[in-house]
């Protein structure tokens, strides 16, 4: 998050300039203004036109005319950051911080700008030091905590992330239970590979204490039971997802069926998945049922299943399954079914994806944290078919 305070100050002016520019000459307006250097308003005009290089030149001129104005310096520093000239922004704000007789308010404001410079430059240790100092200011306390949390997530320092998110939750009144639970899950992943499952289980218990609906923690606990050979306990654990968030059942369906099959209870596992499919209409569960039906009951039974579902809810995915079964049935015969199936499968492979609800990032696999915007649990658990163009 950026501390672009000058935008907040200038936004009403942008609307005013736009309204006036339609009714009089903008140059005349800038010349007649005496509240700020004319170069300041020239810079705003260039920003409106997205002429950033000229805007920087104008703000440099304005700073030279009125070197005491922190707002002008902040505007120029923000432009440097926007243009990727981080060294110039750091130099500008460092010089401001060295000014004598700064008030506490001014010093904190400059520190906030400099911290953003360091953050943008990837100098997380320097940014962290400034954000920690900014926590002492009531004005910057919450924004600084949010920036610290972002730093700890990027550095994968999950213990500090938990500590900071907890403090931010107390300060803001906004719940961070989902994020805190995910941080515990990340610790569990690290612990499982480094010190063993006992510590990992403790972290997962803490994740569920922070957020009882943390599906990821439940899935991981079930995985640990299965890896230890406790298949029945794994199945019991994965079934809890239905009480947490049933829309996530598709993420455990294949695990369940595999462990039912390992106990020679494939039929029982399939019946459970069919109940879930009927109750929650999850395409991913249908895919698993289809594959199991094809394997254990043959192509004819799989084709009937796919056709029934296709009548209920038209879908390229289900059509692809139906054509696959029909192709197997007609194996050895001269038919166009294979050609049609391959064509549908080609387009289906390019259209089914998970889509982040926050930034629109698309992925072929499910992520608990979006690689695009770093939000947690922002991917719906079922991939979506995109319209063909």
N, C-alpha and C positions, 0 to 999 in steps of 0.2 A: 504494500500500500504506500502511496506517495503522499508526502506532506505538501501538497501544492496549494499553499494558502493564498498565493497571489491570484490563483484562478477564482477562488471564492470571493476575493475582493473585486476582481475585474468582471465577473459574470454579469452583474446588473448593468455595468457600463457597456458590455458587448451588446446587450439588447437595446440600450439607449442609442448607441452609435448606429446600429442597424436601422433603427426607426428614423433617426435624424438624417442618415445618409441618403435615404430615399427622398428627402424633402429639401435638402440644401447641400451645398458643396462641402465634402468632408474636410478638405484642406482648410477652408475658412473656419470650420468648427475647431480644428486643432490649433490654428493660429490664435484664435480668440481666447482659448482656454488659458488660464493663468494659475490654476490650482497645482498643476504638475508641469514639468518640462515638456515642451512640444514633442520632443523625441520619444517620450513615454507613449503618447497617443499614436505617434507614427508606428511605434512598435506594436501596439495593439491592433492597428489597422493591418499591418503585415501579418500578424497572427490570424486575423479573421480571414485573410486571403491565403493562409498557409504558406506564406513566404518566410520560412524560418531564418534563413541566412540574413535577409534584410532586417528581420525583427531583432536578431542578435545585435546587428550594427546599430540599430536605433536605440536599443536598451543600453548598450555600452556608452553611447553618446549621452543618454539620459543620466547614467550613473556618474559620468564625468561632470555633468552640470550640477547634479545634486548628489554629492558623494556621501551625504549623511543619511540618506533614505535607505533603511534596511529593506523596505518593500521592493524598491527598484533592484537592489542586489539579489533579493530572493527570486524576483522574476527572471533576471538574467541567469542565475544559477539553475533555475528550472529549465530554461531553454537549453543551457549547456547539457543537462541530463537528457533532455528530449532528443538532442542531436547526437548523443553518445560521446560528447566531449567531457568525460567524467573528470579528467585531470584538471581541466579549467574550472569546473564546478568546485572541486576540492580546494584548489588554490584560492578561489574567491572566498569560500566560506571559512577557510582556515585564517585568512587575513582578517576577516570580519571578527573572528573569535579573539584575535589578538588586540583588538581595540581596547583602550583603557576606558574605565568608567561605564562599562555596560551594566544595565540593570539586569536583575535576575530574569525578568521576562524576555529581554532581548537575548541574553546569553542562551537560555533554553531554546528560543526560536532558531538561533544560529546552529546550535547543536543538533536540533532536529533536522535541519537541512543537510548538515554535514554527514549525519548518520545515514540519510538517504543516499548521499553520494557514495559512501563506502559500501552500502548494501548493493547499489547498482553496479559497483565495480567488483563485487564478489569478495571484498575485504571484510569477511564476516566477523573476525575477531575485533577489528576496530569499530565496526558498526555495533556489535554487541556491547562493547564498553560504553559507548555513548547512549545507547538505548537504556542500559541499566541506570546510568546517571539521570536520564530523563524520567525514570520512574518516580523520582523524588518530587517531580512537579505534578500538582493535581491536574493541570491542563493536558499534559502529555503522558500521564500514567497509563491509561488504557491503550492509546495508540502505540506506545513504546512496548507494552506487553505483547500486543499483537505482532509487532515486528520481531520481537525476540522469539515468539512462538514459531514464526515463519523461518527464522534462522535455524532454530533447533531441529525443525522438521527437515530442512535441507541438509543439515549436518548429520541427521539420523541420531541425534542425541535425545533418545526417547525419555530418559529419566527427567532431564531438564524440561522437555516438552510437557510431560505430565505435570510437573511442578508449576510451570508457567501457565498452562491451561487452567489448572485449578485456581491459581491466583486471579487469573483473568475472569473466571466464572464468578468468583466472589466479588470482584470489583465492578463488573458490568451487569450482573444479574442474568446474563445470557448463558444457557447451558452448553457445555462442551463435552457432554457425556459420550457422544458417539466418537469424537476424536480421541478422548482419553482412553476409551476402550480399545480403539485401534492402535494406540501407542503401546498399550500392554500386549496386544497381539504381536506387534513388531518385536517387542522384547522377548516374547515367547519363541518366535522364530529364531532369534539369535541364540537364546538359551538352549533350544533343542539341539542345535548343531555344535554348541560349545561345551556346555556343562551337563546336558542330559535332560530327560523329560520331566523329572521331578520339579525342577525350577520352572520349566516351561508351563507345567500344569498350574503352578502358583500364579504365574502371570495371567494365565487364561481365567483363573478364578477371579482375579482382580478385575479383569476386563468385564466379566459378567456382573461383578458387583457394581462397577461403574455404569454399565448399560446392560440390563438383563436381556435386551433384544439383540445383542451382538451375535449375529449369525456366524460370523467368521470364527469367533471363539468356540462356538459349539461344533462347527465343522472340524476345527483343528483338534478338539478333544476327541471327537469320534475317530479321526485319523490316527491319533496316538493309540487308542484302544485297538483299532484294527491292526496297526503295526506290531502291537504286543501280542497279537493272536486272540484277543478277546472280541471275537466277531459279534457275538450277541450283544455285548455291552456297547460296541460301536454302533450297531443298528439302533439300539435304544437311545443313544445319544443323538444320532442324526435325526431321529423322529421328532426331537424337541423343536426342530426348526419350524414345524407346522404351528406350534404354539407361539413362536417368536414372530416370524414373518413368512407366511405360507408361500408368498410369491417367490421366495428363494429356494423352494423345494427342488427346483431343477438342478441346483448346484450339488445336491446330495443324492439325487435319484440313481445315478450310475454307481455310486459307492454302495448304496443300499442293495441294489440288485446283485452286484458282484459278491457281496458278503452273504446274501441269501443263497446264491448259487454255490458258494464255497461250502455251505452247510447242506447242500442238496435240497434246497427249498426254493428253487427258481419260481415255481408256480405261486407260492405264497408271496414272494417279492413282487411278481407281476400283478397279482391281484391288488396289492397295496398301491402300486403305481397307477393302476387303472382307476382306483378310487380317487386318487389325487388328481388325475387328469380330468375325470368327470366333474370333480368339485371345483377345481381351480383353473382348468383350461390352459395349461402351460405347454407350449409347443415343444420345449426341450424334453419334457417327460414323454410326450408322444414319440419323439425321435428314439428314445431309449426303449420304449415298449415295442416300437416297430422293429428295431434291430434284434431285440430278443425274440420276438415272434418269428421273424425271418430265420433266425438261427435254429430255434427249437421246434417250430411248427411248419416251416416251409414258406415258399413264395406265395402260394395261393392264399393262405391265412393272412400273410402280411399285406397282400394286395387288397383283400377285403377290408382290413383294418384301415388302410390308407384311404380307400374309396369312401368308406363311411364317414371318416373325418373330413374328407374333401367336400362332401355334400353338406356337412354341418357348417364348415367354415373354409371357404376357398383360400388357398395359400400356395405359393410357389414351392415352399418347402414340402408340403404334403404331396403336391403333384409330382415333385421329384422322387419322393418315396414310392408313389404308385407306379411311376414309369420304371423305376428300378426293379420292382417286383415283377412287373409285366415282362420286362426284358429277360429276367431269369426264367420265367415261365416259358418264353418263346425261344430259349437258347437253342441254337442250331437251325432255327427257321429263318427264312428271309423276311425281314420286317424292318419298318422304319422306327420302331419303338426306341431302339438304342440311340439312333440319331437324335430323336426328339428329346430323350432323356439327357443326353450329353449337352444339348443346347440349353435346356432349362438349367442343368447343373452349372454350366458355365456362367450364366447370368446370376444364378442364385449365389454362387460363390463371391460375386462382386457386390451383392446387395444386402446380405445379412451381416449385421454388425451390432456391437454394443455402442451406445451413444451416450456421452456424458450429458447430464441434464443441466450442467452449469456452463460449460464452454462449447459443447457440441463436438468434442473430440470423439472420433470413431476408432474402434479397435476390434480386432477379430477375436480377442479373448477377453475374459472378464477381469477387471482390476478392482481392488478395494480402494485404491487411491488413483485418481485420474492422472495419467502422465502429462496431460496438457495443462491443467490448472491446479493440480495438487489437492483438489477437494476429495474428501473421504466419502465413500458410499454414494457417489454421484452417478454410478452406472446402474440402470435398471438391470435386474438379474436375467432378463430374457432378451436375446438379440432380436432386432427388428428387421423386417424386410423393407428395403427402400423401393420406392416406385421405379420401375424401369423407364428409361427415357428413349 
